[in-house]
């Protein structure tokens, strides 16, 4: 690669360099434009997902409030139920006198 350049004079090399720089500049601008477009698209998609997520969270929070109320009702002590709430602490031991 580059063997074809050996026969070129200074003027031709400078023209070629200018062409390469111009082409490279266009490539950079095109790449930048594509990246900006992609970035805008991704931001828009993220905003849409966030809006959907907020809407879903609102619905889930409503459902969560219902489930908390239902769970709390399950924990309320009902006097008609028989329950043993005694607590025994300590190690078992036997008296052997």
Helices and strands as residue ranges (DSSP letters): G 3-7, H 10-75
